[in-house]
Amino acid sequence: MRRLTAEQYTEGILRGDRVVLSRAITLVESTLPTDRTLTTELLEAVLPHTGRSFRVGITGVPGVGKSTFIEAFGNYVISLGKKLAVLTVDPSSERSGGSILGDKTRMETLVNQPTAYVRPSPSGTSLGGVTRSTRQAMLLCEAAGYEVIFVETVGVGQSETVVHGMTDFFLLLMLAGAGDELQGIKRGIMEMADAVVINKADGDNLVRAKQARAAYENALHLMPLSASGWQPPVQLCSALAGTGIAEVWTVLEEYRQATQPGGYFARKRQEQNRHWLHETIQQTLEETFYQNPAIRSRLAQTEEAVKTGRLSAWRAAEELLKTYSSSEVRSLSRPVGGQKPE
């Protein structure tokens, strides 16, 4: 396939070409140095056209029906006349590096909507199961005119924290039977939630769902109020039956109306951008460290010394970092074109 220029990518994205958008997201997921350079050009070109969407993070406990909820909720958002993008990360295999990438099949009605864009991406080795390129993909979708963006976590480890740090609203999906489950919920996840939605609140499960709502409401009231001043509500819904979905969207709109006038909404975005800067620096430094020829020649030997106890991990790290710093200094002082300095 013919390689596009940054200008061609930008033009295609701004006119809403989904094929070009998909190719652009594939580009930002690439680790090739040449692709990284092109990615930077592309992101800088589309940046003035970003920032106007409503970014919603969605996570949930296993078995909560997250895909069914996202499909039902997404179809409702589309029915309001809005363009929706869903960025969802499938867990990659630690052994093979492969991923399931099953969202195209588990969100059949949503993926066929002309105003919806569903993009599954492998999590790879990224912290918490969220691809390092998710933020870039989100910006590209915004530039393509998508007004609402869902970012789905794989629901493992620290992915909730990562997604919370890149979205405007964080939605936590839970199940009925809060007695035992409530004990197992990490306090930090509950504190991050802007709303708790109890799914599968239908049929014989409705009574248990109402009991769970009361338990979660009590738990949330015991937690300190966030800087936004927003009190997270607890909603009931059944994604399968389609009940309570409209009410969830109402909560999101109420949150935006409550946090935008006082400037909290904008300040949160600014703080996320600052964090993104430092995260990018850390990721770039780590990449250049492991790609450094001097490090690559010593790493295996040093790892073996640490494994066998001949060298402590902290001493090994100190020595490798000194090696890296020295090689970088030599690289910077090396004359261009092999000429000796005067």
URVENKA-V946165 format. One record per helix or strand of 2 or more residues. SS is the DSSP state (h for helix, s for strand). FROM is the first residue (numbers start at 1). TO is the last residue. Records with the same first field share a line. If there is no record, write none. Layout:
BEGIN
SS = FROM-TO ; FROM-TO
END
This chain:
BEGIN
h = 6-14 ; 18-29 ; 33-49 ; 66-79 ; 103-106 ; 108-111 ; 127-129 ; 134-143 ; 159-164 ; 178-184 ; 187-192 ; 203-221 ; 245-260 ; 264-291 ; 293-307 ; 313-333 ; 336-338
s = 54-60 ; 84-90 ; 116-122 ; 148-152 ; 169-174 ; 195-198 ; 233-236
END
